Amino acid sequence: MTAPAHAQPQVLSVVCRQVDDCTATVQARSWAHTWAITGTQPVDAPKPTEALIGALAACMISGIQRESAAAGLRVDDAEVTAQATRFAGPGGPRLGDFRVEVTVTSPEPEAALRPILDALGSNGTVTNTLQLGQTIAIEARVVRPA
């Protein structure tokens, strides 16, 4: 469930440009999104910290889809709810206490899916990066399709 040792490094790039006093646009490839950069942001713009938490959740869904497909297992739906606490203090603001709840809807036996779910904290780029400095508590469950 990890990249081969011989995999070549891949440089990923984004461009962020300030739009006004409250927002910035982040662009990666052909995708662009507006993020809030101050405490007076528009209600509909996520903060960069929320984008980081969202990247963690999306990385886990990507891992579920990738690993279940490789194992020939059907997953009808995956939902990840991720949270982190913002701390202010010595050393500046930071995120910590990452908590993730994963729900997978699948007709497959839980025993077949459990190794994929148990590896969520170590089989993705974002999770591996965050694990270097933070512990991520993951609670995962499998539900049957309706």
Buried (B, 14 or more C-beta within 10 A) or exposed (E): BEEEEEEEEEEEEEEEEEEEEBBBEBEEEEEEEBBBBEEEBEEEBBBEBBBBBBBBBBBBBBBBEBBBEEEEBEBEEBEBEBBBEEEEEEEEEBBEEBBBBBBBBBEBEBEBBEEBBEBBBEBBBBBBBBBEEBEBEBEBEBEEEE
